Amino acid sequence: MTATRTAYKWVGTRPVRHDGLDKVTGRARFGADFATAGMLHGAVLRSPHAHARIRSIDVSEALAVSGVKAIITGADLPELDDNQVEGGEGNATYRDLSRNILARDKVLYEGHAVAAVAATTLRVAEQAAQLIRVEYQVLAPVLTIEEAMADDAPLLHDDLFTSGLDSPPKEPSNIAARHVTSRGDPDAAWEEADLVVEREYFTKAVHQGYIEPHAVVAQIGEDGKGTVWGSSQGHFVIRTLTANVLGWDPGDMKFIPAEIGGGFGGKTTIYLEPLAALLSRRTGRPVKMVMTRHEVFRATGPTSGTWMKVKMGARKDGKLVAAQAWMAYEAGAFPGSPVGLGVMGIFACYDIPNVYLEGYDVVVNKPKVAAYRAPGAPMVGFAAESVIDELAEQLRIDPVEIRLRNAVAEGVRAVYGPKYRKIGLVETLETARDHPHYSAPLGPWQGRGVASGWWMNYGGETSATVNINSDGTAVVMSGCPDIGGSRASLAQMAAEELGIDVHRIEPVVADTHSIGYNDLTGGSRVTFAVGMAVVSAARELIEDMCSRAARMWDVPPEEVEWVEGRAQSVSGAFPPLTLEELAAGSARTGGPLSATNTVNPRGVGVAFSTQICDVEVDPETGRVTILRYTVAQDAGRAIHPDYVEGQMQGGVVQGIGWALNEEYIFDGDGVMENPGFLDYRMPVASDLPMIDTVIVEVPNPEHPYGVRGVGEVGIVPPLGAVANAVYAATGKRIQELPMSPVKVLEALSSG
């Protein structure tokens, strides 16, 4: 259900999605669907070791195979400096990005790419890859944060020195960076607290789990110019990363976006694109590369495993007086975990006067992490929301009430610095408290948990174009792949502005040569930022059309207004000119009707979500069943409520998987033991009830329609909500995720 209604004609409605027919009939083209004449197929040789020096690589036997056209290794890529990558959701340098794509002197995780082959068929390419002879010196792997931070730990990188320390380090280590944030005087404030709870938490690495594997087709000519087709979350960013890793000019490459079968942050960086492009340049033919599911798990970014220590103190009335946290995040083989966002987010829901936060970015012999929906925030949400629940229980305060007493609101300074503008955390808490779910009865071995979560959202560089066709229909062009229904939301805002039917608008995701630069689809930014650009372009068009009508009528521009898709004379002296009539006569009034707008908006609406979870625990097997789940989330304003609800539900489902089942499992040598959906246990429809959603609308005043991003915050509370529900059902606090049946049974059998 939706908490509020608007008077808009299209915004807030649920039209059939513009790309729906192509999707359900199979006409939509995803990354692996692309093919072209003369195409070669690529395959990658990957390391069987988690940590080893490369002594030599011999490709002679593989090159002799009939049908093999080219082989590349790390030696074929240029050596790059440590300039920070700009764009994307990851955190890396170009040097590390290049060395993740193809290993140089060392392999740093099982699955690390060592060489790539292009051949006439995929089978030949795969066979040839296995004939490449690599001599390794196997080294001891570093597989946990605790191991990596130990003084005598084997080093992944001899030249990695910790940044952010109080004094420059003299020795390299596996700790890439330290992040510290503080305010007030936490050490003194503990004396004000009537109750202090201090706990330790652990989470495992989990994968984004998108259905479509990484896929690309590259066709590069002898002049270095070419075209790349592929599935990503941002083809402008992927073009920049690919070109810079290869030492090419980005403008020489046109990237054409495919439809995308899920990403969740995992398709914001590059893996295959430089390999396919370089192989195509070498052979003079198009090269197609598609990952297997095992490759996706073994060689593309999961999100970090974590180790966290949290301490919070409150007075008897439940008011929080102090909090501190120590967080360490796995970065994988190269620096760049989302620990900085964890530091920002751990206490972002609460107004706490005294805070000290310390976070560490730690390299381990596992795949380099990538963004995953609200990067870094779900893990710390698990820790903080578990501790605040313990405070509530011991102080005999209702879990929602203690959150309300400490909730941030407009004007409160966030732990990470700025003052909050208009936000809706309090409204989500009140909605959850008043929902029938919160007071529904529970049975034996059943429990209810609640948790809140924060996400910052993002604006980013954006451009959009609105064109009017000669028949009065419109084309809305953006440069952001549609993952969560942005085609429809952009069309709805344009329809609202232009005053025409939403299905007379064709939303298009344009390639890199057809529209101005756009940041990627990530950070919950597209409906917010691209929507602003579309609305501004539509308004510019309306002003132009009114000016043209004024010239036709020989009246001042202020004597013309735009009403329901028509230019009207304010005085009524002239019959209205419809959009169709203005478009048909555009050649006589100044030329094509088109407007482009670019934005880099600042006024993103910070997002909050409060969630209620009911579980039942089987005391004999330890299995946790989700009985009921309700989400109250502030969307600012829901442009297309179906898609908003879908984002809310999707985040919850992924969070439940993270809480109960999902984890990377490695043997003692660092080899992943569950690189496939049969063994990597993701929730399916039969595991879950229908997720109830309540869209709370506290409009963002910085957006013309009040939008604040909705795609990410929904995954932040589930880890804590499920953990709190399991405690309520069993009386046992489980401080390590996932809460698999084995862990639940262990907790039940402990004293």
C-alpha positions in Angstrom: 0.0 0.0 0.0 1.1 3.6 -0.5 1.0 6.1 2.3 0.1 9.2 0.2 -1.5 10.1 -3.1 -0.7 12.9 -5.5 -2.7 14.9 -8.0 -0.3 14.1 -10.9 -1.6 12.4 -14.0 1.3 10.1 -14.6 3.7 10.4 -11.7 2.7 7.9 -9.0 0.8 5.7 -11.5 1.7 2.2 -12.7 1.8 2.1 -16.5 3.0 -1.0 -18.3 6.7 -0.8 -18.7 7.9 0.3 -22.2 10.4 -2.5 -22.6 8.1 -5.2 -21.2 7.0 -6.7 -24.4 10.5 -7.2 -25.7 11.5 -8.8 -22.4 8.7 -11.3 -22.2 8.9 -12.3 -25.9 12.7 -12.7 -25.8 13.4 -10.0 -28.3 15.5 -8.0 -25.8 19.2 -8.5 -26.5 21.5 -9.1 -23.5 25.2 -9.2 -23.6 25.6 -12.9 -24.7 23.0 -12.4 -27.4 25.3 -10.2 -29.6 27.2 -11.8 -32.5 28.7 -10.5 -35.7 30.3 -11.8 -38.9 33.8 -13.3 -38.6 33.6 -13.4 -34.9 36.2 -15.2 -32.8 35.6 -16.6 -29.3 37.7 -15.8 -26.2 38.6 -17.9 -23.2 40.6 -17.1 -20.1 43.2 -19.2 -18.3 42.8 -18.7 -14.5 45.1 -19.5 -11.6 44.4 -22.7 -9.6 46.3 -21.2 -6.7 45.2 -18.5 -4.2 48.7 -17.1 -3.8 51.7 -17.9 -6.0 54.6 -16.3 -7.9 54.5 -16.7 -11.7 57.9 -18.0 -12.7 57.2 -18.4 -16.4 54.4 -18.6 -19.0 54.8 -20.6 -22.2 52.1 -20.2 -24.8 53.9 -21.9 -27.7 51.9 -25.2 -27.5 48.6 -23.3 -27.3 49.5 -21.0 -30.2 50.1 -24.1 -32.4 46.6 -25.3 -32.0 44.6 -25.0 -35.2 42.1 -22.2 -35.0 44.0 -20.2 -32.3 44.5 -16.6 -33.6 46.0 -14.8 -30.6 47.1 -15.1 -27.0 47.7 -12.3 -24.5 49.2 -12.2 -21.0 49.9 -9.5 -18.5 53.0 -8.5 -20.4 50.8 -7.3 -23.2 49.1 -4.6 -21.1 50.9 -1.3 -20.4 52.3 -0.6 -16.9 50.1 2.0 -15.2 50.6 4.3 -12.3 48.7 4.5 -9.1 46.2 7.1 -10.2 42.9 6.6 -8.5 40.1 5.4 -10.8 37.5 8.1 -11.2 33.9 6.9 -11.9 32.2 3.7 -11.0 31.4 2.4 -7.6 34.6 0.6 -6.9 37.7 1.9 -5.1 40.9 1.1 -7.0 43.9 2.5 -8.8 44.5 1.9 -12.5 47.6 -0.2 -11.7 45.6 -2.5 -9.5 42.7 -2.6 -11.9 45.1 -3.7 -14.7 46.7 -6.3 -12.5 43.4 -7.7 -11.6 42.4 -8.1 -15.2 45.6 -10.1 -16.0 48.1 -11.1 -13.4 51.8 -10.0 -13.6 54.4 -11.4 -11.2 51.9 -13.0 -8.8 48.5 -14.5 -8.8 46.5 -13.3 -5.8 43.4 -15.5 -5.7 42.2 -18.7 -7.2 40.6 -17.7 -10.4 42.9 -14.8 -11.1 43.2 -14.3 -14.9 46.7 -15.3 -16.3 46.1 -15.3 -20.0 43.4 -15.0 -22.6 43.0 -16.8 -26.0 41.0 -15.9 -29.1 40.1 -18.8 -31.5 37.6 -19.7 -34.2 35.4 -21.6 -31.7 34.9 -21.4 -28.0 35.9 -25.1 -27.6 39.2 -24.5 -29.4 39.8 -21.4 -27.2 39.1 -23.3 -24.0 41.3 -26.3 -25.1 44.2 -23.9 -26.0 43.9 -22.1 -22.7 44.6 -25.4 -20.9 47.7 -25.9 -23.0 49.3 -22.7 -21.7 52.1 -23.8 -19.4 52.5 -21.7 -16.2 55.2 -22.4 -13.7 54.1 -21.3 -10.2 55.9 -20.9 -6.9 53.1 -21.6 -4.5 52.9 -19.2 -1.5 51.0 -19.4 1.7 47.5 -17.9 1.3 46.1 -15.2 3.6 42.4 -16.0 3.9 41.0 -14.1 6.8 41.2 -10.5 8.2 42.7 -11.9 11.4 45.5 -13.6 9.5 46.1 -10.7 7.2 46.5 -8.2 10.1 48.8 -10.4 12.1 52.4 -9.1 12.4 53.9 -12.1 10.8 51.4 -12.4 8.0 52.6 -13.3 4.4 52.4 -10.1 2.3 50.3 -9.9 -0.8 52.0 -6.8 -1.9 55.6 -5.8 -1.0 54.9 -2.2 -1.8 51.6 -1.7 0.1 51.9 0.8 3.0 49.0 1.7 5.2 47.5 5.1 4.5 45.7 7.1 7.2 47.9 6.2 10.2 49.0 8.8 12.7 52.6 8.5 11.5 53.9 7.1 8.2 54.5 3.4 8.3 58.0 2.0 7.8 57.1 -1.5 6.7 54.6 -2.8 4.2 51.5 -4.7 5.4 48.2 -6.2 4.3 46.4 -3.2 5.7 45.8 -0.8 2.9 44.1 2.1 4.7 42.8 3.3 8.0 39.7 5.5 8.2 38.9 7.5 11.4 35.9 9.7 12.3 35.0 11.1 15.6 33.0 13.8 17.4 32.5 14.7 21.0 34.4 12.9 23.8 33.4 9.3 23.8 35.9 8.3 26.5 34.4 10.7 29.0 30.8 10.1 27.8 30.8 6.4 28.9 30.4 7.7 32.5 27.0 9.2 31.5 25.7 5.9 30.4 23.5 3.8 32.6 24.0 0.8 30.3 26.8 -0.1 28.0 26.7 -3.0 25.5 29.9 -4.1 23.7 29.9 -6.9 21.1 31.9 -8.4 18.3 30.4 -9.4 14.9 31.5 -11.3 11.7 30.1 -11.5 8.2 31.3 -13.5 5.2 31.9 -12.5 1.6 28.7 -12.8 -0.5 28.2 -12.4 -4.2 25.7 -10.1 -5.9 24.2 -13.1 -7.6 23.0 -11.6 -10.9 21.4 -14.1 -13.3 23.3 -12.9 -16.4 27.1 -13.6 -16.4 29.5 -11.0 -17.8 29.6 -10.9 -21.6 31.1 -8.7 -24.2 31.8 -8.5 -28.0 34.6 -6.2 -29.2 35.4 -5.2 -32.7 38.5 -3.0 -33.0 40.0 -1.9 -36.3 43.5 -1.5 -37.5 43.3 2.2 -36.7 42.5 1.5 -33.0 38.9 2.6 -33.4 36.0 0.3 -32.8 32.8 -0.8 -31.1 32.1 -2.8 -28.0 28.8 -4.4 -27.2 28.2 -5.5 -23.6 26.1 -5.7 -20.5 27.2 -3.3 -17.7 25.8 -0.8 -15.3 27.4 2.1 -17.1 28.9 2.0 -20.6 30.5 5.4 -20.3 32.4 4.4 -17.2 33.3 1.0 -18.7 34.6 2.7 -21.8 36.8 5.0 -19.8 38.2 2.1 -17.6 38.8 -0.1 -20.6 40.5 2.6 -22.7 42.7 3.7 -19.8 43.8 0.2 -18.9 44.8 -0.4 -22.5 46.4 3.0 -22.9 43.9 4.0 -25.7 41.8 7.1 -26.2 38.3 6.6 -24.8 36.8 8.6 -27.7 38.1 6.0 -30.2 35.7 3.4 -28.7 31.9 3.3 -29.0 30.2 1.3 -26.3 26.7 0.1 -27.1 24.7 -1.1 -24.1 22.9 -4.4 -24.0 20.0 -5.1 -21.8 21.3 -6.1 -18.4 20.3 -9.3 -16.5 21.1 -7.9 -13.0 24.1 -6.2 -11.6 23.6 -4.9 -8.1 26.9 -3.1 -8.2 28.9 -6.1 -9.6 28.8 -4.8 -13.2 30.3 -1.3 -12.4 33.9 -2.4 -13.2 35.8 -4.3 -15.9 36.9 -7.9 -16.3 36.5 -9.1 -19.9 36.2 -5.8 -21.8 40.0 -5.0 -22.2 40.8 -8.7 -23.0 38.2 -8.8 -25.8 39.2 -5.4 -27.2 43.0 -6.2 -27.2 42.4 -9.7 -28.7 40.3 -8.0 -31.4 43.0 -5.4 -32.1 45.5 -8.2 -32.4 43.5 -10.4 -34.7 41.6 -7.8 -36.7 38.4 -9.6 -36.1 35.5 -9.3 -33.6 36.0 -11.2 -30.3 33.2 -12.5 -28.0 33.8 -13.4 -24.4 31.2 -14.8 -21.9 32.0 -15.9 -18.4 30.8 -19.2 -17.0 29.0 -19.2 -13.7 32.1 -20.6 -12.0 34.2 -17.8 -13.4 31.7 -15.2 -12.1 32.0 -16.6 -8.6 35.8 -17.2 -8.7 36.9 -14.0 -10.5 34.4 -11.2 -10.1 33.8 -9.1 -7.1 31.8 -10.3 -4.1 31.4 -7.8 -1.3 33.6 -7.9 1.7 33.7 -10.2 4.6 34.0 -8.2 7.8 35.1 -8.2 11.4 33.5 -5.6 13.6 33.5 -4.5 17.3 30.7 -2.2 18.5 30.1 -0.5 21.8 27.1 1.7 22.6 26.0 3.4 25.8 22.6 4.8 26.8 20.8 6.4 29.7 17.9 4.8 31.4 15.5 6.7 29.2 17.0 5.1 26.2 18.9 8.1 24.9 22.2 7.2 23.4 25.1 9.1 24.8 28.2 7.4 23.2 29.1 4.9 20.5 32.3 3.5 19.1 33.1 0.9 16.4 36.1 -0.8 15.0 35.6 -2.3 11.5 37.8 -4.3 9.3 36.7 -5.1 5.7 38.2 -7.6 3.3 39.2 -5.9 0.1 40.2 -9.1 -1.7 43.4 -9.2 -3.6 43.7 -5.5 -4.1 42.9 -2.5 -1.9 39.5 -0.9 -2.2 36.8 -2.3 0.2 33.8 -0.2 1.0 34.9 0.3 4.6 34.7 4.1 4.3 31.0 3.8 3.6 30.7 1.4 6.6 32.3 4.1 8.8 29.8 6.6 7.4 26.8 4.4 7.8 27.1 2.5 11.0 25.4 5.1 13.2 23.9 7.2 10.5 20.3 6.5 11.7 21.0 7.9 15.2 21.7 11.2 16.9 24.6 10.4 19.1 26.7 13.2 20.6 29.9 11.2 21.2 31.3 8.9 18.6 34.6 7.3 17.6 34.8 5.2 14.4 37.8 3.3 13.1 37.8 1.3 9.9 40.5 -0.8 8.1 40.8 -1.9 4.4 42.5 -5.2 4.4 43.8 -7.3 1.5 43.4 -11.1 1.5 43.9 -13.8 -1.2 40.3 -13.7 -2.5 38.7 -12.0 -5.5 38.9 -8.2 -5.5 35.6 -7.0 -4.0 33.2 -4.9 -6.1 30.2 -2.8 -5.1 27.1 -4.6 -3.9 23.9 -2.7 -3.3 24.5 0.0 -0.6 28.2 -1.0 -0.5 29.5 -1.5 3.1 26.3 -0.6 4.8 24.5 -3.9 5.4 27.3 -5.4 7.5 27.5 -2.5 9.9 23.7 -2.4 10.0 23.8 -5.9 11.3 26.2 -4.9 14.1 24.6 -1.6 15.2 21.0 -2.8 15.0 21.9 -5.9 17.0 23.5 -3.8 19.8 20.7 -1.2 19.9 18.2 -4.1 20.2 20.1 -5.4 23.2 20.0 -2.0 24.8 16.3 -1.8 24.3 15.7 -5.2 25.9 17.9 -4.5 28.9 16.3 -1.1 29.4 12.8 -2.5 28.9 12.0 -0.2 26.1 10.2 -1.2 22.9 12.6 -1.7 20.0 10.9 0.8 17.8 10.5 3.3 20.6 14.3 3.3 21.4 15.0 4.0 17.8 12.4 6.8 17.7 14.0 8.4 20.8 17.3 8.6 19.0 16.3 8.9 15.3 17.9 11.6 13.2 15.7 14.2 11.6 16.0 17.4 9.6 18.7 19.7 11.0 20.5 17.0 13.0 24.2 16.6 12.1 25.0 13.2 10.7 27.8 11.2 12.3 29.7 11.6 9.0 29.5 15.4 8.9 26.7 17.3 7.2 23.4 18.3 8.6 20.4 16.3 7.4 18.0 18.0 5.1 14.4 16.8 5.0 14.4 13.1 5.7 11.9 10.4 6.6 13.4 8.0 9.2 11.0 9.0 11.9 8.1 8.5 9.5 9.3 5.0 8.6 9.6 4.1 12.3 6.1 5.4 13.1 4.7 3.5 10.1 6.3 0.3 11.3 5.1 0.8 14.8 1.5 1.4 13.7 1.5 -1.4 11.1 -0.7 -4.5 12.1 2.3 -6.7 11.6 4.1 -5.2 14.6 1.4 -6.2 17.1 0.4 -9.5 15.5 0.6 -12.6 17.8 3.5 -15.1 17.6 3.7 -18.8 18.4 6.3 -21.1 20.0 9.8 -20.8 18.5 8.7 -17.7 16.6 10.2 -14.3 17.0 10.0 -10.7 15.7 12.8 -8.4 14.9 13.0 -4.9 13.8 15.9 -2.8 12.2 16.4 0.5 10.5 18.9 1.4 7.8 20.5 4.3 6.0 21.9 5.0 2.5 23.4 8.2 1.3 22.3 8.0 -2.4 24.2 9.8 -5.2 23.7 12.4 -7.9 26.5 12.2 -10.5 27.2 13.6 -13.9 24.2 13.2 -16.1 22.8 14.3 -19.5 19.5 13.6 -21.2 17.8 14.7 -24.4 14.1 15.0 -25.2 13.2 15.0 -28.9 9.7 15.7 -30.4 8.9 13.7 -33.5 6.8 15.1 -36.4 3.7 13.3 -35.1 3.9 14.8 -31.6 5.4 11.7 -30.0 8.6 12.1 -28.0 11.9 10.3 -27.5 13.6 10.5 -24.1 17.3 9.6 -24.4 19.5 8.8 -21.4 22.9 7.1 -21.1 22.1 4.9 -18.1 21.3 1.2 -18.4 17.8 0.4 -17.2 18.0 -2.0 -14.3 15.0 -1.2 -12.1 12.5 0.4 -14.4 14.1 3.8 -15.2 12.8 3.9 -18.7 9.3 4.0 -17.3 10.0 6.5 -14.6 11.8 8.9 -17.0 8.9 8.6 -19.5 6.4 9.3 -16.7 8.2 12.5 -15.7 8.5 13.7 -19.3 4.8 12.9 -19.9 3.9 14.9 -16.8 5.8 17.9 -18.1 4.7 17.7 -21.7 1.1 16.8 -21.0 1.0 13.8 -23.3 0.2 10.1 -22.8 3.2 8.2 -21.3 3.0 5.7 -24.1 3.5 8.4 -26.7 7.0 8.7 -25.3 9.8 6.2 -26.2 12.6 6.0 -23.6 15.9 5.0 -25.1 19.2 4.0 -23.5 21.7 5.6 -26.0 25.3 4.5 -26.7 28.4 6.6 -25.9 28.5 8.3 -29.3 24.8 9.4 -29.2 24.4 11.3 -26.0 26.5 13.2 -23.5 28.4 11.6 -20.6 26.5 9.8 -17.9 27.7 8.2 -14.7 26.7 4.6 -14.2 23.5 3.1 -13.0 24.3 2.9 -9.3 24.1 4.8 -6.1 20.3 4.9 -6.4 20.9 7.9 -8.8 19.1 7.4 -12.1 15.5 8.4 -11.4 16.8 11.2 -9.2 19.5 12.6 -11.4 18.5 11.6 -14.9 15.0 12.6 -13.9 16.1 16.1 -13.1 17.8 16.3 -16.5 14.8 15.0 -18.4 12.4 17.4 -16.5 14.7 20.4 -17.3 15.0 19.4 -20.9 11.2 19.0 -21.2 10.7 22.4 -19.6 13.2 24.0 -22.0 11.2 22.4 -24.9 8.0 23.8 -23.5 9.4 27.3 -23.3 10.7 26.9 -26.9 7.3 25.8 -28.1 5.5 28.6 -26.3 7.9 31.1 -27.9 7.2 29.6 -31.3 3.5 29.9 -30.7 3.9 33.5 -29.6 5.8 34.3 -32.8 3.0 32.7 -34.8 0.4 34.7 -33.1 2.5 37.8 -32.9 2.0 38.2 -29.1 4.5 38.5 -26.3 5.8 35.1 -24.9 4.1 35.8 -21.6 0.8 35.7 -23.3 1.3 31.9 -24.0 1.0 29.1 -21.5 1.4 25.3 -21.9 -1.6 23.3 -20.7 -2.1 19.6 -21.2 0.1 19.2 -24.3 -1.0 22.4 -26.0 0.2 26.0 -26.4 -2.7 28.2 -25.3 -3.4 31.9 -25.6 -3.8 33.3 -22.1 -6.5 35.7 -23.4 -8.2 33.0 -25.5 -7.7 35.1 -28.6 -6.3 32.1 -30.6 -7.2 28.5 -30.9 -4.7 26.2 -29.0 -1.8 24.7 -30.9 -1.4 21.0 -30.0 2.0 19.4 -29.7 1.3 17.5 -32.9 0.6 20.8 -34.8 3.7 22.5 -33.4 5.9 19.5 -34.3 4.5 19.2 -37.8 5.2 22.9 -38.4 8.6 23.0 -36.7 10.5 23.6 -40.0 8.7 26.9 -40.4 9.2 28.1 -36.8 12.9 27.4 -36.1 13.7 23.8 -36.8 13.6 20.5 -34.9 12.1 20.4 -31.4 14.8 19.1 -29.2 16.4 19.9 -25.9 19.4 18.5 -24.0 20.1 19.2 -20.3 23.1 18.3 -18.2 23.2 18.2 -14.4 25.6 17.2 -11.6 23.1 17.5 -8.8 24.0 17.9 -5.1 20.6 17.7 -3.4 20.3 13.9 -3.2 17.7 12.7 -0.7 19.2 10.5 1.9 17.2 7.3 2.2 15.9 5.4 5.3 14.1 2.1 5.7 12.6 0.4 8.7 11.7 -3.3 8.5 9.9 -5.9 10.6 10.7 -9.6 10.3 9.0 -12.6 11.8 10.8 -16.0 11.9 10.2 -19.5 13.1 13.2 -21.6 14.2 13.1 -25.4 14.1 14.9 -26.5 17.3 15.7 -29.9 15.9 17.4 -28.8 12.6 18.3 -25.1 13.2 16.4 -24.1 10.1 15.1 -20.5 10.1 11.9 -19.8 8.2 10.8 -16.3 7.4 7.1 -16.1 8.2 6.3 -12.5 7.5 8.2 -9.4 6.4 7.2 -5.7 6.2 9.2 -2.8 4.8 8.5 0.9 5.4 10.7 3.0 3.3 10.9 6.7 2.4 10.9 7.0 -1.4 10.6 10.8 -1.4 7.9 10.3 -4.1 7.3 7.1 -5.9 7.3 7.8 -9.6 6.2 4.3 -10.5 5.1 2.5 -7.3 5.4 -1.0 -8.8 9.1 -0.5 -9.4 9.6 1.1 -6.0 8.0 -1.8 -4.3 10.0 -4.2 -6.4 13.3 -2.5 -5.3 12.2 -2.7 -1.7 11.3 -6.4 -2.0 14.5 -7.2 -3.9 16.7 -5.6 -1.4 15.0 -7.5 1.4 15.4 -10.9 -0.3 19.1 -10.4 -0.9 19.5 -9.3 2.7 17.7 -12.4 3.9 20.0 -14.6 1.9 23.0 -12.8 3.3 21.6 -13.2 6.9 20.7 -16.9 6.6 22.6 -18.8 3.9 24.9 -17.0 1.6 28.7 -17.2 2.0 31.9 -17.9 0.1 33.4 -21.1 1.4 37.2 -21.7 0.9 39.4 -24.7 1.6 42.7 -24.3 3.4 44.5 -23.5 0.1 42.1 -20.7 -0.7 40.1 -22.6 -3.4 36.4 -21.7 -3.5 34.3 -24.8 -2.7 30.9 -23.5 -3.8 31.3 -21.5 -7.1 27.8 -22.2 -8.4 24.2 -21.8 -7.6 23.8 -25.4 -6.6 26.2 -24.9 -3.6 26.0 -21.1 -3.1 22.6 -21.0 -1.4 20.5 -18.1 -2.5 16.9 -17.7 -1.4 14.3 -18.7 -4.0 10.6 -17.9 -4.1 9.6 -21.0 -2.1 11.9 -19.8 0.8 10.0 -16.6 1.3 6.6 -15.1 2.1 5.2 -12.2 0.1 7.2 -9.1 1.3 4.7 -6.4 2.4 5.7 -2.9 1.4 4.6 0.5 2.7 5.9 3.4 0.6 6.4 6.4 2.8 6.6 9.7 0.9 8.6 12.5 2.4 9.4 14.5 -0.7 12.9 15.5 -1.4 12.7 19.3 -1.8 15.8 19.3 -4.1 14.0 17.4 -6.8 11.2 18.7 -9.0 9.1 15.6 -8.2 10.5 14.9 -4.7 12.5 11.8 -5.7 15.0 10.2 -3.4 16.7 7.0 -4.5 15.1 3.7 -3.5 17.3 1.0 -4.9 19.8 0.4 -2.2 18.7 1.2 1.3 16.3 -1.8 1.4 19.2 -4.2 1.7 20.7 -2.5 4.8 18.2 -3.5 7.6 17.5 -7.2 6.8 20.7 -8.6 8.4 19.9 -6.9 11.7 16.1 -7.5 11.5 16.6 -11.3 10.9 19.2 -11.6 13.6 17.0 -9.8 16.1 14.1 -12.0 15.1 16.2 -15.2 15.6 17.2 -14.0 19.0 13.5 -13.3 19.9 12.6 -16.8 18.8 15.5 -18.6 20.6 16.9 -16.4 23.3 20.4 -16.8 21.6 22.3 -14.0 20.0 24.2 -15.1 16.9 27.0 -12.7 16.1 28.3 -14.3 12.9 26.6 -14.5 9.6 25.2 -16.4 7.9 22.9 -17.9 10.5 22.9 -21.3 8.9 21.2 -24.2 10.5 24.6 -25.4 11.8 25.2 -22.1 13.6 21.7 -21.9 15.0 22.0 -25.5 16.4 25.4 -24.6 17.9 23.8 -21.6 19.6 20.9 -23.6 20.9 23.2 -26.2 22.3 25.4 -23.7 24.0 24.9 -22.9 27.7 
